[in-house]
Structures are given as structure tokens and as C-alpha cells.
Amino acid sequence: MTDSASRSYSGPGSDPARRLPPVHRVLAEPIWVRPEALAIPPTLRTAAIRQELEALRTRLRAGNDGANPVAEHEIQPDWIAQRAWDRLERGGSQLEVSHPILRPVLNASGVLLHTGLGRAPLAAEAIAAIARTAGTGCDLEFDLVEGRRGERGQRIAALINRLTGAEASLVVNNNAAATILTLGALAKDREVIVSRGQLVEIGGAFRLPEIFEISGARLVEVGTTNKTRLSDYERAITERTAGLLRVHTGNYQIVGFTETVGIAELAELGRSRGIWTIDDIGSGRLNRHLPPGLPQDCEEPTLCGSLQDGADLALCSTDKLLGGPQGGLVVGRADLVERLKRHPLARAFRVDKLTLAALEATLDLIALWGPSAPIPLWRFLSVEPSLIKRSAEALAHAWAAHPGWVVTVEPDRVQVGGGSLPGWELPSWSVVIARERSSSSEVEALAQALRRGTPAVLGRVRRGRLWLNPHGLSESEQVILRDVVAKVAVGDGAELAKPGDSDRHSGFGWTSA
């Protein structure tokens, strides 16, 4: 270390903090190669250094007039490394550690397709297909028989066509991409007619009019928010009209004094006027029987039904009711699909080998097993409520040893979510956790501790009580959740662990009672 401790530093330039060494330079100091230092997880080492640098940065910018000016030796890498080590020895579990990778989350929220958690969990076969494909080459765009370049997605297209009855199909990276590509390839600088009640926002402030703007198509709104008639479409058709678009409102319902036009009527009008009709069904329901577990009177549109009713193209997501990875699907007329494939945006929106592998495995299961396909979401939709109650009771039992808390198993309702089946809920059961003496702050703290563990647990707090719903969890995840809950220490002086304890304790993010 330098012996210039008596001098304070407020170096030249616009920002004195620029003299601070980078993190990698501090990590290169000899202190970090000692055995006791190597035993510390790299994330904790880096976090400790970053916190020291941030504290110095604040002091440097305050200058010599600050209450605690910075001495010259304090900005040297060896000094910063020693300070970071001292911080770790004092209590590294209190560091704010950034997580460089996606963290696993147990979905006990009561929303089966939670967009924030990645929507549909994949079938075991789809996960295996990803693992099998990820670490090696594959015939993604290569014809092994002819020994020359092939066409991406050729086999999966044949599988999709067989399941939907379509002439042709195309997979892109999500349904918004499918919509942009379709409008850009078929209606650039021309008009497309849409009901005003279907101008949806699909999440993240991404709205249908903005999709039109990106694609170059011109939006023509007809009807009103609650009523649109066939005559509204007829009056709007001109020589500039390229087609008609129906958009399924998958994340809200308009009820009461309403009127809409079915896809069969819309397609007949399109044919009579020589223009195409596109049906954006959104959720990816395959047909009236798939997925299983939906009510007989379910009005969610289907891919097969849309094509049978005359739509020229139907669009949907693949990570909703289909139960596959994120993707967008376009099915329908071969000549229109070919135009989409030739459009420059098709390359920008194409999917990688891992998505294709997972989606193909999912569709293979559907083709082979039909309603019995072992797709997690399909099991969630069709499971008997009595089995969910049994799972909730087992989870409640895992909490029984914690005094000061009231734990009950109560009837609940779960949503499908993910922009599917708005207004429809399934009967279910949840574990409900509350304090004996009402304390919403302690319940909030418990919910936060569960979210910050590894694996994280997402429940929901309602009226000062924490609800944990096992409906959207596999059997193995339910076992993990019971283990996690059993490890949460509350009451009798035990404390919920602080962030970062997962690096040093049980692996679940909490200390044991």
C-alpha cells in the first residue's frame, strides 16, 4: 500500500471517480487467491468489490468539502481488495448480490400461464429435445440425404399441417412477429379493416395500431367498442383494401350490449370482394377437444375451426394453450404463406434450433397422444380439484410446526392467464397463511422472503393473508415447495434470512429453525 495516507484525493478532470480501478483489476489482487478467499462464491466477491467502489465513488464526488474525504491510498486496488475482504468477513450474506442468470420460480400464484414467469412449462420430452440439440450440430437447414442445404422448419411444418388441416405453415418467434410479418408481406401501403373493439394492447404497452405502423399497413377502424356489424366492414371496403383482420380479445371481455362478426361471415365477405381474411386467434387452442379440460361451451377460437370457417390465414402463440415454447404460428393458404417466407422480415423473425426442437417435440406428443398428451398445462387444466386439495393439505402440513401463524386450506379459483380464456376460472384449493394477531407487514415480509429464495416462490397476498396455490405446479415442484416452506423459519425468535443467504446456507435462501 502507498504511504500517502495523509493526503486526500480530489483528482483533476470532470469526474474524480474516473481514477477508481475497474472490478477486474481489484479481483487480480493476491488476496483473492488465498484458499479462504477462493471458498467465497465469485458473485459475493464481485458484489463486495462493487459496494466498496460505489462507496468511494460517492465520497470522491463529494470532494474535499465532504464530511469524509478520500485519501490517496484508498483508491489503490490492494486497499479496495482488503476492504472488500473485510466486508465479506463481517457478513457476506448481507451483500446485495446480482443474479447473472434466470432464477427458477415455483408458480404458486394461481395464474397457470404467468407471462412474467415464462408462460407454459415445457413437457419433459420438449426439455430433452432442447438438451439433445443444444450441445451439437443438427440438420436445421441441411438435407442429409441429398447432402446439400435444406429448408428450416420443413418437418415441423408438415406436422403442423397435419394437426390443423392447413395447406402450409410457418413458425416465427412470437405472435406479434407473426402479425407484423403477415401485414408487412400482404398489405404494405394498403388498407386492412379491423373492428374498433379489437384494437388490443397485448402487454408491455404494445398496441395493435403500432403493429400496423411498423408493418406499413394502413389501419381502418370500423364499428364501435361494443358493437360491430358485417355492414360496417362492407361499407369500409375500397380499391385500396388488402384484407380483413379479426383479432381475438384474449386478455379482456366485452359483455352486455354487444355484437361481433364471426370469422365465417367475415371470410365469406372477403371472398366475395376478392380480398383475404386473417384470423388472429392468439391463444393457440388447436381444436374443440384440445387442450382437454375446457368447458363444452368455451368460446375460445381454434386453429382448426378458423381454417374450416374460411380464414385464409390463422395466427397464434405457441406458448399458451398449445403448451410449447415461445413462438408464433401462421397456418393457412400455401400461396400466402410462401409470400411470408420470401419477405425480408421472415429471416429477422425466424426461430432457432432449440425452439424448433421443443415445439416439434410438443407437437409430436399431441399427434401421438391427443388429449392424453403429457403436456404440463393440459394436466393443470384437467386435474381433479380433489387432487389439488390433497396437495394443498400436504403443503399446509409442512407449515404446521411454526407457532404464531394460522394456516388453513381454502377453496380458490385459478385463472389460465397469458391472454387466454378471459373471465374463465377453474375451481382449486390454496394454502392460506396469516398471523394469529393480524400483521399484514409480517405477511408481506414472508411473501418477499419466499420470492427472494432459491428457488423463488411466487404466491399472492390478499387482505393480509398469503395464498399459495399448487394448481400450476408439477408433482416434483410440489415436493420442492413443501421442502421450501418447511425451511422457512418464523416465530420463536427465528428470523427470515437476509438476501444472499442462499449462497451459504441450505440452498433455498433461508436459515433453518
Buried (B, 14 or more C-beta within 10 A) or exposed (E): EEEEEEEBBBEEEEEBBEBBBEBEEBBEBEBBEEEEBEEBBEBBBBBBBBBBBEBBBEBBEBEEEBEEBBBBBBBBBBBBBBBBBEBBEEEBBEBEBEEEEEEEBBBBBBBBBBBEBBBBBBBEBBBBBBEEBEEEEEEBEBEEEEEEEBEBBEEBBEBBBEBBEBBBBBBBBBBBBBBBBBBBBBBEEBBBBBBBBBBBEBEEEEBBEBBBEBBBBBBBBBBBEBBBBBEBBEEBBEEEBBBBBBBBBBBEEBEEEEEBBEBBBBBBBBEEEEBBBBBBBBBBBBBEEBBBBBEEEEEBBBBBBBBBBBBBBBBBBBBBBBBBBBBBBBBBBEEBBEBBBEBEBBEEBBBEBBBBBBBBBBBBBBEEEEEEBEBBBBBBBBBEBEEBBBBBEBBBBBBEEBEEBEBEBBEBEBBBBBBBBBEBEBEBBBBBBBBEEEBBEBBEEBBEBBBBBBBBBBBBBEEBBBBBBBBBBBEEBBEBBBEBBBBBBBEEEBEBBBBBBBBBBBBBBBBEB
